[in-house]
């Protein structure tokens, strides 16, 4: 059965995707799961979707702008929903720094958080 850890994904794609591991290094063994990898059509990667979250969450300029537009309470609720999902890792694209609102929850939940200069 296929198996891919976050750590292996990082090692394999670090240079190509210009990845920087910002938080959650201790959870590098998190797996994308053999069941998900074995079934074509299962979406493993997606943009900010708090209704149907994905295993690998991708946040680009639009998603970061959306989060920044929220008032304090709405932002807190969005962050709680994001991190309460079955989340394997978060990728922040478009050379955007990791927002402070995501850093603390990523550290608290040991969720791997990456930045990349590539567009989303």
C-alpha positions in Angstrom: 0.0 0.0 0.0 1.3 3.5 -0.8 2.5 5.6 2.1 4.0 9.1 2.1 5.1 11.0 5.2 5.2 14.8 5.4 8.9 14.5 6.0 9.4 12.5 2.8 7.3 14.9 0.9 9.4 17.8 2.2 12.7 16.0 1.3 11.4 15.0 -2.2 10.0 18.5 -3.1 12.0 20.9 -1.0 14.1 22.3 -3.9 11.5 22.0 -6.6 8.9 23.8 -4.5 11.3 26.1 -2.6 9.8 24.9 0.7 10.7 26.2 4.1 9.5 24.2 7.1 8.1 26.9 9.5 6.4 24.9 12.3 5.4 21.3 13.3 8.7 19.7 12.5 8.1 17.1 15.2 5.2 15.7 13.1 7.2 14.9 10.1 6.0 11.3 10.3 2.4 12.2 9.7 1.2 10.2 6.8 -1.0 11.1 3.8 -2.4 7.6 4.4 -2.3 4.6 2.2 -6.0 4.6 1.7 -6.1 8.1 0.3 -3.0 7.6 -1.9 -4.4 4.3 -3.3 -7.8 5.8 -4.4 -7.6 8.1 -7.5 -10.0 10.9 -7.4 -9.5 11.6 -3.7 -8.4 15.2 -3.3 -5.4 15.4 -1.1 -4.6 19.1 -1.8 -6.9 22.1 -1.7 -7.2 25.7 -1.2 -8.9 27.1 2.0 -12.1 25.2 2.4 -13.5 25.2 5.9 -16.6 23.2 4.9 -14.7 20.3 3.3 -11.1 20.6 4.5 -8.4 18.7 2.7 -5.5 16.8 4.1 -2.9 19.2 2.7 -4.2 22.8 3.0 -2.9 25.3 0.4 -3.1 29.0 1.3 -2.2 31.6 -1.4 -2.6 35.3 -1.7 -6.4 35.2 -1.9 -6.8 32.9 1.1 -4.4 35.0 3.2 -6.3 38.1 2.2 -9.5 36.5 3.2 -8.2 35.6 6.6 -6.8 39.1 7.1 -10.2 40.6 6.3 -12.0 38.7 9.1 -12.7 40.4 12.4 -11.0 38.9 15.4 -13.8 36.6 16.4 -14.4 35.3 12.9 -10.7 34.8 12.4 -10.5 32.8 15.6 -13.5 30.6 14.5 -11.9 30.0 11.0 -8.6 29.0 12.6 -10.3 26.7 15.0 -12.3 25.0 12.2 -9.1 24.7 10.1 -7.1 23.1 12.8 -9.9 20.9 14.1 -10.1 19.1 10.7 -8.1 16.0 9.8 -5.2 18.2 8.6 -1.8 16.7 7.6 0.0 19.9 6.7 -0.5 23.5 5.6 1.4 25.1 2.6 1.5 28.9 2.3 2.3 30.0 -1.3 3.1 33.1 -3.2 6.1 34.1 -1.0 3.7 35.0 1.8 5.0 34.7 5.3 3.1 32.5 7.7 0.5 34.7 9.4 0.9 34.9 13.2 -2.7 33.6 13.5 -1.6 30.3 12.0 1.8 29.9 13.6 0.6 29.5 17.2 -2.1 26.9 16.4 0.3 25.0 14.1 2.8 24.8 17.0 0.1 23.9 19.5 -1.3 21.1 17.3 2.1 20.1 15.9 0.8 20.6 12.4 3.5 20.9 9.8 3.5 24.4 8.2 5.4 25.2 5.1 6.0 28.4 3.0 6.9 28.4 -0.6 7.7 31.2 -3.1 5.7 29.4 -5.8 2.3 30.7 -6.8 -0.8 28.8 -5.5 
